[in-house]
């Protein structure tokens, strides 16, 4: 079975960053770049949709945690969305992070 390539897309209108596929090393780097750009733009509120993520390594969770803390310091929010039973929700829970249903 072929692994799903990683994609990361931001919808300006809904302020949603949608991740899908397998987050590998290159994907974690792309995620870091996208999150840094959003923080640089002083985004007030961003939703990160992780519902279509098939793998989420600790390095990506670290990037998410750092972005969440950085946004909180700017009085902004990074809301994580992942359905119950999804890979992302399970991984986030192991790292003490929560996500809400879509």
Biopython code that builds the backbone (N, CA, C, O; Angstrom):
import numpy as np
from Bio.PDB.StructureBuilder import StructureBuilder

atoms = [
    (1, "UNK", "N", (0.842, -1.184, 0.000)),
    (1, "UNK", "CA", (0.000, 0.000, 0.000)),
    (1, "UNK", "C", (0.888, 1.248, 0.000)),
    (1, "UNK", "O", (1.770, 1.390, 0.847)),
    (2, "UNK", "N", (0.652, 2.128, -0.934)),
    (2, "UNK", "CA", (1.450, 3.348, -1.048)),
    (2, "UNK", "C", (1.115, 4.314, 0.082)),
    (2, "UNK", "O", (-0.039, 4.441, 0.489)),
    (3, "UNK", "N", (2.139, 4.986, 0.576)),
    (3, "UNK", "CA", (1.925, 5.968, 1.645)),
    (3, "UNK", "C", (1.404, 7.264, 1.028)),
    (3, "UNK", "O", (1.806, 7.656, -0.068)),
    (4, "UNK", "N", (0.513, 7.910, 1.748)),
    (4, "UNK", "CA", (-0.074, 9.161, 1.275)),
    (4, "UNK", "C", (0.922, 10.294, 1.469)),
    (4, "UNK", "O", (1.457, 10.470, 2.563)),
    (5, "UNK", "N", (1.170, 11.048, 0.435)),
    (5, "UNK", "CA", (2.084, 12.176, 0.559)),
    (5, "UNK", "C", (1.444, 13.276, 1.404)),
    (5, "UNK", "O", (0.222, 13.388, 1.494)),
    (6, "UNK", "N", (2.299, 14.072, 2.014)),
    (6, "UNK", "CA", (1.843, 15.122, 2.907)),
    (6, "UNK", "C", (1.428, 16.362, 2.124)),
    (6, "UNK", "O", (2.114, 16.788, 1.195)),
    (7, "UNK", "N", (0.299, 16.926, 2.515)),
    (7, "UNK", "CA", (-0.119, 18.220, 1.980)),
    (7, "UNK", "C", (-0.530, 19.115, 3.140)),
    (7, "UNK", "O", (-0.982, 18.651, 4.187)),
    (8, "UNK", "N", (-0.360, 20.397, 2.920)),
    (8, "UNK", "CA", (-0.665, 21.397, 3.937)),
    (8, "UNK", "C", (-1.222, 22.611, 3.198)),
    (8, "UNK", "O", (-0.512, 23.243, 2.416)),
    (9, "UNK", "N", (-2.484, 22.935, 3.443)),
    (9, "UNK", "CA", (-3.117, 24.037, 2.728)),
    (9, "UNK", "C", (-3.839, 24.955, 3.710)),
    (9, "UNK", "O", (-4.468, 24.491, 4.661)),
    (10, "UNK", "N", (-3.744, 26.250, 3.470)),
    (10, "UNK", "CA", (-4.405, 27.228, 4.330)),
    (10, "UNK", "C", (-5.523, 27.913, 3.587)),
    (10, "UNK", "O", (-5.325, 28.420, 2.483)),
    (11, "UNK", "N", (-6.703, 27.931, 4.188)),
    (11, "UNK", "CA", (-7.862, 28.626, 3.642)),
    (11, "UNK", "C", (-7.989, 29.948, 4.398)),
    (11, "UNK", "O", (-8.342, 29.969, 5.577)),
    (12, "UNK", "N", (-7.703, 31.023, 3.720)),
    (12, "UNK", "CA", (-7.707, 32.355, 4.334)),
    (12, "UNK", "C", (-9.083, 32.733, 4.872)),
    (12, "UNK", "O", (-9.193, 33.352, 5.930)),
    (13, "UNK", "N", (-10.129, 32.360, 4.140)),
    (13, "UNK", "CA", (-11.482, 32.747, 4.530)),
    (13, "UNK", "C", (-11.905, 32.103, 5.851)),
    (13, "UNK", "O", (-12.470, 32.771, 6.717)),
    (14, "UNK", "N", (-11.633, 30.808, 6.004)),
    (14, "UNK", "CA", (-12.045, 30.114, 7.228)),
    (14, "UNK", "C", (-10.922, 30.065, 8.263)),
    (14, "UNK", "O", (-11.127, 29.599, 9.383)),
    (15, "UNK", "N", (-9.731, 30.549, 7.884)),
    (15, "UNK", "CA", (-8.552, 30.548, 8.769)),
    (15, "UNK", "C", (-8.214, 29.129, 9.207)),
    (15, "UNK", "O", (-7.844, 28.891, 10.357)),
    (16, "UNK", "N", (-8.350, 28.174, 8.255)),
    (16, "UNK", "CA", (-8.108, 26.769, 8.550)),
    (16, "UNK", "C", (-6.887, 26.258, 7.807)),
    (16, "UNK", "O", (-6.777, 26.398, 6.589)),
    (17, "UNK", "N", (-5.970, 25.662, 8.563)),
    (17, "UNK", "CA", (-4.793, 25.001, 8.010)),
    (17, "UNK", "C", (-5.108, 23.513, 8.017)),
    (17, "UNK", "O", (-5.232, 22.902, 9.078)),
    (18, "UNK", "N", (-5.237, 22.934, 6.830)),
    (18, "UNK", "CA", (-5.615, 21.530, 6.704)),
    (18, "UNK", "C", (-4.398, 20.698, 6.340)),
    (18, "UNK", "O", (-3.733, 20.947, 5.335)),
    (19, "UNK", "N", (-4.118, 19.702, 7.177)),
    (19, "UNK", "CA", (-3.017, 18.784, 6.938)),
    (19, "UNK", "C", (-3.595, 17.455, 6.506)),
    (19, "UNK", "O", (-4.650, 17.044, 6.989)),
    (20, "UNK", "N", (-2.901, 16.775, 5.588)),
    (20, "UNK", "CA", (-3.346, 15.437, 5.200)),
    (20, "UNK", "C", (-2.147, 14.603, 4.763)),
    (20, "UNK", "O", (-1.110, 15.124, 4.352)),
    (21, "UNK", "N", (-2.325, 13.310, 4.867)),
    (21, "UNK", "CA", (-1.280, 12.370, 4.466)),
    (21, "UNK", "C", (-0.348, 12.019, 5.608)),
    (21, "UNK", "O", (-0.702, 12.131, 6.781)),
    (22, "UNK", "N", (0.852, 11.591, 5.241)),
    (22, "UNK", "CA", (1.868, 11.193, 6.207)),
    (22, "UNK", "C", (2.828, 12.346, 6.439)),
    (22, "UNK", "O", (3.475, 12.819, 5.505)),
    (23, "UNK", "N", (2.921, 12.793, 7.665)),
    (23, "UNK", "CA", (3.832, 13.883, 7.999)),
    (23, "UNK", "C", (5.210, 13.259, 8.228)),
    (23, "UNK", "O", (5.473, 12.683, 9.284)),
    (24, "UNK", "N", (6.083, 13.380, 7.228)),
    (24, "UNK", "CA", (7.442, 12.875, 7.352)),
    (24, "UNK", "C", (8.369, 14.035, 7.710)),
    (24, "UNK", "O", (7.896, 15.102, 8.102)),
    (25, "UNK", "N", (9.671, 13.842, 7.583)),
    (25, "UNK", "CA", (10.607, 14.909, 7.935)),
    (25, "UNK", "C", (10.397, 16.156, 7.075)),
    (25, "UNK", "O", (10.393, 17.274, 7.589)),
    (26, "UNK", "N", (10.224, 15.964, 5.780)),
    (26, "UNK", "CA", (9.971, 17.103, 4.891)),
    (26, "UNK", "C", (8.637, 17.757, 5.233)),
    (26, "UNK", "O", (8.508, 18.980, 5.174)),
    (27, "UNK", "N", (7.647, 16.945, 5.589)),
    (27, "UNK", "CA", (6.343, 17.479, 5.973)),
    (27, "UNK", "C", (6.417, 18.291, 7.249)),
    (27, "UNK", "O", (5.758, 19.325, 7.365)),
    (28, "UNK", "N", (7.213, 17.837, 8.211)),
    (28, "UNK", "CA", (7.379, 18.585, 9.465)),
    (28, "UNK", "C", (8.045, 19.930, 9.185)),
    (28, "UNK", "O", (7.719, 20.939, 9.811)),
    (29, "UNK", "N", (8.984, 19.929, 8.234)),
    (29, "UNK", "CA", (9.643, 21.186, 7.856)),
    (29, "UNK", "C", (8.634, 22.138, 7.195)),
    (29, "UNK", "O", (8.619, 23.332, 7.494)),
    (30, "UNK", "N", (7.805, 21.613, 6.310)),
    (30, "UNK", "CA", (6.768, 22.427, 5.654)),
    (30, "UNK", "C", (5.779, 22.959, 6.686)),
    (30, "UNK", "O", (5.360, 24.114, 6.613)),
    (31, "UNK", "N", (5.409, 22.121, 7.639)),
    (31, "UNK", "CA", (4.495, 22.538, 8.702)),
    (31, "UNK", "C", (5.112, 23.678, 9.505)),
    (31, "UNK", "O", (4.435, 24.663, 9.799)),
    (32, "UNK", "N", (6.380, 23.555, 9.859)),
    (32, "UNK", "CA", (7.087, 24.606, 10.610)),
    (32, "UNK", "C", (7.068, 25.916, 9.817)),
    (32, "UNK", "O", (6.819, 26.985, 10.375)),
    (33, "UNK", "N", (7.334, 25.821, 8.513)),
    (33, "UNK", "CA", (7.346, 27.008, 7.653)),
    (33, "UNK", "C", (5.970, 27.669, 7.608)),
    (33, "UNK", "O", (5.858, 28.890, 7.722)),
    (34, "UNK", "N", (4.934, 26.866, 7.442)),
    (34, "UNK", "CA", (3.572, 27.407, 7.363)),
    (34, "UNK", "C", (3.152, 28.058, 8.678)),
    (34, "UNK", "O", (2.580, 29.148, 8.684)),
    (35, "UNK", "N", (3.437, 27.387, 9.788)),
    (35, "UNK", "CA", (3.075, 27.937, 11.089)),
    (35, "UNK", "C", (3.832, 29.226, 11.378)),
    (35, "UNK", "O", (3.264, 30.170, 11.927)),
    (36, "UNK", "N", (5.104, 29.272, 11.013)),
    (36, "UNK", "CA", (5.893, 30.502, 11.206)),
    (36, "UNK", "C", (5.304, 31.646, 10.395)),
    (36, "UNK", "O", (5.232, 32.776, 10.878)),
    (37, "UNK", "N", (4.882, 31.364, 9.164)),
    (37, "UNK", "CA", (4.280, 32.398, 8.322)),
    (37, "UNK", "C", (2.983, 32.910, 8.940)),
    (37, "UNK", "O", (2.721, 34.113, 8.935)),
    (38, "UNK", "N", (2.173, 31.999, 9.471)),
    (38, "UNK", "CA", (0.923, 32.421, 10.102)),
    (38, "UNK", "C", (1.193, 33.274, 11.330)),
    (38, "UNK", "O", (0.501, 34.265, 11.565)),
    (39, "UNK", "N", (2.189, 32.898, 12.110)),
    (39, "UNK", "CA", (2.512, 33.674, 13.300)),
    (39, "UNK", "C", (3.103, 35.025, 12.911)),
    (39, "UNK", "O", (2.857, 36.029, 13.580)),
    (40, "UNK", "N", (3.880, 35.049, 11.834)),
    (40, "UNK", "CA", (4.474, 36.301, 11.366)),
    (40, "UNK", "C", (3.383, 37.259, 10.889)),
    (40, "UNK", "O", (3.485, 38.472, 11.070)),
    (41, "UNK", "N", (2.344, 36.702, 10.282)),
    (41, "UNK", "CA", (1.216, 37.512, 9.807)),
    (41, "UNK", "C", (0.298, 37.936, 10.939)),
    (41, "UNK", "O", (-0.706, 38.616, 10.724)),
    (42, "UNK", "N", (0.657, 37.525, 12.151)),
    (42, "UNK", "CA", (-0.114, 37.871, 13.346)),
    (42, "UNK", "C", (-1.561, 37.391, 13.248)),
    (42, "UNK", "O", (-2.499, 38.110, 13.593)),
    (43, "UNK", "N", (-1.714, 36.167, 12.772)),
    (43, "UNK", "CA", (-3.049, 35.569, 12.700)),
    (43, "UNK", "C", (-3.660, 35.514, 14.092)),
    (43, "UNK", "O", (-3.015, 35.073, 15.043)),
    (44, "UNK", "N", (-4.883, 35.956, 14.206)),
    (44, "UNK", "CA", (-5.513, 36.002, 15.523)),
    (44, "UNK", "C", (-6.089, 34.661, 15.925)),
    (44, "UNK", "O", (-6.098, 34.330, 17.111)),
    (45, "UNK", "N", (-6.553, 33.906, 15.004)),
    (45, "UNK", "CA", (-7.157, 32.623, 15.315)),
    (45, "UNK", "C", (-6.982, 31.698, 14.123)),
    (45, "UNK", "O", (-7.300, 32.065, 12.992)),
    (46, "UNK", "N", (-6.482, 30.509, 14.375)),
    (46, "UNK", "CA", (-6.274, 29.535, 13.308)),
    (46, "UNK", "C", (-6.806, 28.193, 13.777)),
    (46, "UNK", "O", (-6.624, 27.811, 14.933)),
    (47, "UNK", "N", (-7.462, 27.486, 12.877)),
    (47, "UNK", "CA", (-7.920, 26.128, 13.121)),
    (47, "UNK", "C", (-6.989, 25.207, 12.339)),
    (47, "UNK", "O", (-6.737, 25.437, 11.156)),
    (48, "UNK", "N", (-6.482, 24.178, 12.988)),
    (48, "UNK", "CA", (-5.665, 23.189, 12.301)),
    (48, "UNK", "C", (-6.462, 21.894, 12.228)),
    (48, "UNK", "O", (-6.733, 21.252, 13.243)),
    (49, "UNK", "N", (-6.831, 21.525, 11.007)),
    (49, "UNK", "CA", (-7.617, 20.315, 10.768)),
    (49, "UNK", "C", (-6.663, 19.155, 10.499)),
    (49, "UNK", "O", (-5.967, 19.129, 9.484)),
    (50, "UNK", "N", (-6.641, 18.198, 11.421)),
    (50, "UNK", "CA", (-5.746, 17.042, 11.340)),
    (50, "UNK", "C", (-6.509, 15.757, 11.004)),
    (50, "UNK", "O", (-5.965, 14.660, 11.136)),
    (51, "UNK", "N", (-7.736, 15.885, 10.582)),
    (51, "UNK", "CA", (-8.589, 14.731, 10.340)),
    (51, "UNK", "C", (-8.115, 13.787, 9.265)),
    (51, "UNK", "O", (-8.486, 12.613, 9.282)),
    (52, "UNK", "N", (-7.305, 14.254, 8.326)),
    (52, "UNK", "CA", (-6.837, 13.404, 7.227)),
    (52, "UNK", "C", (-5.369, 13.037, 7.344)),
    (52, "UNK", "O", (-4.756, 12.603, 6.369)),
    (53, "UNK", "N", (-4.802, 13.211, 8.533)),
    (53, "UNK", "CA", (-3.403, 12.859, 8.758)),
    (53, "UNK", "C", (-3.314, 11.364, 9.050)),
    (53, "UNK", "O", (-4.054, 10.841, 9.884)),
    (54, "UNK", "N", (-2.393, 10.675, 8.351)),
    (54, "UNK", "CA", (-2.220, 9.230, 8.528)),
    (54, "UNK", "C", (-1.082, 8.894, 9.483)),
    (54, "UNK", "O", (-1.084, 7.826, 10.096)),
    (55, "UNK", "N", (-0.119, 9.786, 9.613)),
    (55, "UNK", "CA", (0.958, 9.610, 10.594)),
    (55, "UNK", "C", (1.387, 10.985, 11.077)),
    (55, "UNK", "O", (1.405, 11.951, 10.315)),
    (56, "UNK", "N", (1.732, 11.057, 12.355)),
    (56, "UNK", "CA", (2.094, 12.332, 12.974)),
    (56, "UNK", "C", (3.245, 12.065, 13.951)),
    (56, "UNK", "O", (3.013, 11.646, 15.085)),
    (57, "UNK", "N", (4.480, 12.307, 13.509)),
    (57, "UNK", "CA", (5.625, 12.035, 14.379)),
    (57, "UNK", "C", (5.771, 13.087, 15.480)),
    (57, "UNK", "O", (5.188, 14.169, 15.417)),
    (58, "UNK", "N", (6.554, 12.737, 16.472)),
    (58, "UNK", "CA", (6.786, 13.636, 17.589)),
    (58, "UNK", "C", (7.332, 14.985, 17.161)),
    (58, "UNK", "O", (7.021, 16.000, 17.784)),
    (59, "UNK", "N", (8.143, 15.015, 16.108)),
    (59, "UNK", "CA", (8.700, 16.295, 15.647)),
    (59, "UNK", "C", (7.593, 17.235, 15.183)),
    (59, "UNK", "O", (7.665, 18.441, 15.421)),
    (60, "UNK", "N", (6.580, 16.700, 14.528)),
    (60, "UNK", "CA", (5.457, 17.532, 14.082)),
    (60, "UNK", "C", (4.622, 17.991, 15.275)),
    (60, "UNK", "O", (4.152, 19.128, 15.301)),
    (61, "UNK", "N", (4.435, 17.118, 16.259)),
    (61, "UNK", "CA", (3.696, 17.495, 17.458)),
    (61, "UNK", "C", (4.438, 18.622, 18.177)),
    (61, "UNK", "O", (3.819, 19.547, 18.703)),
    (62, "UNK", "N", (5.761, 18.536, 18.194)),
    (62, "UNK", "CA", (6.564, 19.605, 18.794)),
    (62, "UNK", "C", (6.362, 20.927, 18.080)),
    (62, "UNK", "O", (6.269, 21.970, 18.727)),
    (63, "UNK", "N", (6.295, 20.904, 16.761)),
    (63, "UNK", "CA", (6.046, 22.131, 15.988)),
    (63, "UNK", "C", (4.667, 22.706, 16.319)),
    (63, "UNK", "O", (4.505, 23.918, 16.459)),
    (64, "UNK", "N", (3.691, 21.829, 16.439)),
    (64, "UNK", "CA", (2.330, 22.265, 16.772)),
    (64, "UNK", "C", (2.305, 22.879, 18.168)),
    (64, "UNK", "O", (1.707, 23.935, 18.376)),
    (65, "UNK", "N", (2.951, 22.221, 19.116)),
    (65, "UNK", "CA", (2.984, 22.734, 20.494)),
    (65, "UNK", "C", (3.679, 24.088, 20.560)),
    (65, "UNK", "O", (3.214, 24.992, 21.255)),
    (66, "UNK", "N", (4.779, 24.232, 19.849)),
    (66, "UNK", "CA", (5.511, 25.508, 19.842)),
    (66, "UNK", "C", (4.659, 26.613, 19.215)),
    (66, "UNK", "O", (4.639, 27.739, 19.711)),
    (67, "UNK", "N", (3.963, 26.295, 18.136)),
    (67, "UNK", "CA", (3.105, 27.294, 17.486)),
    (67, "UNK", "C", (1.948, 27.679, 18.392)),
    (67, "UNK", "O", (1.571, 28.848, 18.468)),
    (68, "UNK", "N", (1.392, 26.698, 19.073)),
    (68, "UNK", "CA", (0.284, 26.974, 19.996)),
    (68, "UNK", "C", (0.736, 27.916, 21.106)),
    (68, "UNK", "O", (0.029, 28.864, 21.449)),
    (69, "UNK", "N", (1.913, 27.653, 21.666)),
    (69, "UNK", "CA", (2.449, 28.512, 22.725)),
    (69, "UNK", "C", (2.768, 29.907, 22.188)),
    (69, "UNK", "O", (2.493, 30.906, 22.853)),
    (70, "UNK", "N", (3.340, 29.975, 21.002)),
    (70, "UNK", "CA", (3.659, 31.268, 20.402)),
    (70, "UNK", "C", (2.419, 32.095, 20.123)),
    (70, "UNK", "O", (2.409, 33.307, 20.340)),
    (71, "UNK", "N", (1.379, 31.441, 19.644)),
    (71, "UNK", "CA", (0.138, 32.168, 19.371)),
    (71, "UNK", "C", (-0.520, 32.613, 20.672)),
    (71, "UNK", "O", (-1.054, 33.719, 20.760)),
    (72, "UNK", "N", (-0.479, 31.745, 21.681)),
    (72, "UNK", "CA", (-1.058, 32.104, 22.980)),
    (72, "UNK", "C", (-0.356, 33.336, 23.547)),
    (72, "UNK", "O", (-1.000, 34.199, 24.144)),
    (73, "UNK", "N", (0.961, 33.418, 23.363)),
    (73, "UNK", "CA", (1.722, 34.576, 23.847)),
    (73, "UNK", "C", (1.287, 35.860, 23.142)),
    (73, "UNK", "O", (1.469, 36.956, 23.673)),
    (74, "UNK", "N", (0.713, 35.723, 21.943)),
    (74, "UNK", "CA", (0.219, 36.883, 21.186)),
    (74, "UNK", "C", (-1.287, 37.057, 21.361)),
    (74, "UNK", "O", (-1.922, 37.802, 20.615)),
    (75, "UNK", "N", (-1.858, 36.361, 22.356)),
    (75, "UNK", "CA", (-3.298, 36.414, 22.624)),
    (75, "UNK", "C", (-4.111, 35.925, 21.433)),
    (75, "UNK", "O", (-5.187, 36.447, 21.140)),
    (76, "UNK", "N", (-3.577, 34.913, 20.749)),
    (76, "UNK", "CA", (-4.252, 34.277, 19.627)),
    (76, "UNK", "C", (-4.471, 32.807, 19.983)),
    (76, "UNK", "O", (-3.965, 32.328, 20.998)),
    (77, "UNK", "N", (-5.220, 32.099, 19.151)),
    (77, "UNK", "CA", (-5.487, 30.693, 19.423)),
    (77, "UNK", "C", (-5.148, 29.822, 18.223)),
    (77, "UNK", "O", (-5.274, 30.240, 17.071)),
    (78, "UNK", "N", (-4.718, 28.612, 18.517)),
    (78, "UNK", "CA", (-4.528, 27.567, 17.521)),
    (78, "UNK", "C", (-5.374, 26.395, 17.995)),
    (78, "UNK", "O", (-5.006, 25.690, 18.934)),
    (79, "UNK", "N", (-6.508, 26.195, 17.337)),
    (79, "UNK", "CA", (-7.442, 25.144, 17.712)),
    (79, "UNK", "C", (-7.175, 23.917, 16.863)),
    (79, "UNK", "O", (-7.165, 23.995, 15.634)),
    (80, "UNK", "N", (-6.958, 22.790, 17.512)),
    (80, "UNK", "CA", (-6.703, 21.530, 16.813)),
    (80, "UNK", "C", (-7.999, 20.759, 16.664)),
    (80, "UNK", "O", (-8.767, 20.622, 17.617)),
    (81, "UNK", "N", (-8.236, 20.255, 15.459)),
    (81, "UNK", "CA", (-9.450, 19.510, 15.156)),
    (81, "UNK", "C", (-9.052, 18.151, 14.589)),
    (81, "UNK", "O", (-8.304, 18.069, 13.615)),
    (82, "UNK", "N", (-9.554, 17.094, 15.203)),
    (82, "UNK", "CA", (-9.317, 15.734, 14.725)),
    (82, "UNK", "C", (-10.442, 14.851, 15.257)),
    (82, "UNK", "O", (-10.782, 14.938, 16.437)),
    (83, "UNK", "N", (-11.012, 14.022, 14.429)),
    (83, "UNK", "CA", (-12.118, 13.191, 14.885)),
    (83, "UNK", "C", (-11.675, 12.150, 15.916)),
    (83, "UNK", "O", (-10.527, 11.704, 15.914)),
    (84, "UNK", "N", (-12.587, 11.781, 16.779)),
    (84, "UNK", "CA", (-12.351, 10.725, 17.765)),
    (84, "UNK", "C", (-11.908, 9.462, 17.033)),
    (84, "UNK", "O", (-12.503, 9.081, 16.024)),
    (85, "UNK", "N", (-10.870, 8.821, 17.541)),
    (85, "UNK", "CA", (-10.365, 7.588, 16.930)),
    (85, "UNK", "C", (-9.359, 7.798, 15.808)),
    (85, "UNK", "O", (-8.816, 6.826, 15.284)),
    (86, "UNK", "N", (-9.101, 9.037, 15.431)),
    (86, "UNK", "CA", (-8.143, 9.288, 14.352)),
    (86, "UNK", "C", (-6.707, 9.148, 14.856)),
    (86, "UNK", "O", (-6.441, 9.241, 16.054)),
    (87, "UNK", "N", (-5.796, 8.924, 13.923)),
    (87, "UNK", "CA", (-4.377, 8.817, 14.259)),
    (87, "UNK", "C", (-3.911, 10.080, 14.972)),
    (87, "UNK", "O", (-3.255, 10.000, 16.011)),
    (88, "UNK", "N", (-4.241, 11.232, 14.427)),
    (88, "UNK", "CA", (-3.783, 12.498, 15.000)),
    (88, "UNK", "C", (-4.279, 12.667, 16.427)),
    (88, "UNK", "O", (-3.519, 13.079, 17.303)),
    (89, "UNK", "N", (-5.530, 12.358, 16.664)),
    (89, "UNK", "CA", (-6.093, 12.533, 18.009)),
    (89, "UNK", "C", (-5.396, 11.619, 19.013)),
    (89, "UNK", "O", (-5.130, 12.014, 20.148)),
    (90, "UNK", "N", (-5.109, 10.415, 18.588)),
    (90, "UNK", "CA", (-4.424, 9.453, 19.440)),
    (90, "UNK", "C", (-3.003, 9.912, 19.763)),
    (90, "UNK", "O", (-2.574, 9.854, 20.915)),
    (91, "UNK", "N", (-2.281, 10.366, 18.748)),
    (91, "UNK", "CA", (-0.906, 10.831, 18.947)),
    (91, "UNK", "C", (-0.895, 12.072, 19.838)),
    (91, "UNK", "O", (-0.097, 12.157, 20.772)),
    (92, "UNK", "N", (-1.765, 13.023, 19.557)),
    (92, "UNK", "CA", (-1.828, 14.238, 20.371)),
    (92, "UNK", "C", (-2.095, 13.901, 21.847)),
    (92, "UNK", "O", (-1.487, 14.490, 22.741)),
    (93, "UNK", "N", (-2.994, 12.966, 22.088)),
    (93, "UNK", "CA", (-3.324, 12.576, 23.465)),
    (93, "UNK", "C", (-2.097, 12.011, 24.176)),
    (93, "UNK", "O", (-1.897, 12.265, 25.364)),
    (94, "UNK", "N", (-1.269, 11.243, 23.451)),
    (94, "UNK", "CA", (-0.048, 10.699, 24.050)),
    (94, "UNK", "C", (0.917, 11.796, 24.481)),
    (94, "UNK", "O", (1.730, 11.601, 25.385)),
    (95, "UNK", "N", (0.820, 12.951, 23.826)),
    (95, "UNK", "CA", (1.681, 14.072, 24.165)),
    (95, "UNK", "C", (0.981, 15.079, 25.096)),
    (95, "UNK", "O", (1.491, 16.173, 25.339)),
    (96, "UNK", "N", (-0.178, 14.693, 25.603)),
    (96, "UNK", "CA", (-0.902, 15.558, 26.536)),
    (96, "UNK", "C", (-1.611, 16.719, 25.884)),
    (96, "UNK", "O", (-1.913, 17.712, 26.546)),
    (97, "UNK", "N", (-1.885, 16.612, 24.587)),
    (97, "UNK", "CA", (-2.579, 17.686, 23.867)),
    (97, "UNK", "C", (-3.966, 17.184, 23.485)),
    (97, "UNK", "O", (-4.169, 15.992, 23.253)),
    (98, "UNK", "N", (-4.900, 18.096, 23.425)),
    (98, "UNK", "CA", (-6.250, 17.711, 23.063)),
    (98, "UNK", "C", (-6.647, 18.330, 21.726)),
    (98, "UNK", "O", (-6.095, 19.338, 21.283)),
    (99, "UNK", "N", (-7.626, 17.681, 21.106)),
    (99, "UNK", "CA", (-8.210, 18.189, 19.862)),
    (99, "UNK", "C", (-9.712, 18.050, 19.988)),
    (99, "UNK", "O", (-10.210, 17.173, 20.694)),
    (100, "UNK", "N", (-10.415, 18.905, 19.313)),
    (100, "UNK", "CA", (-11.870, 18.815, 19.353)),
    (100, "UNK", "C", (-12.370, 18.149, 18.072)),
    (100, "UNK", "O", (-11.641, 18.056, 17.084)),
    (101, "UNK", "N", (-13.609, 17.691, 18.101)),
    (101, "UNK", "CA", (-14.214, 17.127, 16.897)),
    (101, "UNK", "C", (-14.468, 18.240, 15.900)),
    (101, "UNK", "O", (-14.576, 19.412, 16.262)),
    (102, "UNK", "N", (-14.560, 17.855, 14.647)),
    (102, "UNK", "CA", (-14.780, 18.836, 13.582)),
    (102, "UNK", "C", (-16.102, 19.538, 13.728)),
    (102, "UNK", "O", (-16.440, 20.395, 12.912)),
]
sb = StructureBuilder()
sb.init_structure("model")
sb.init_model(0)
sb.init_chain("A")
sb.init_seg("    ")
for serial, (resi, resn, name, xyz) in enumerate(atoms, 1):
    if name == "N":
        sb.init_residue(resn, " ", resi, " ")
    sb.init_atom(name, np.array(xyz, "f"), 0.0, 1.0, " ", f" {name:<3s}", serial, name[0])
structure = sb.get_structure()
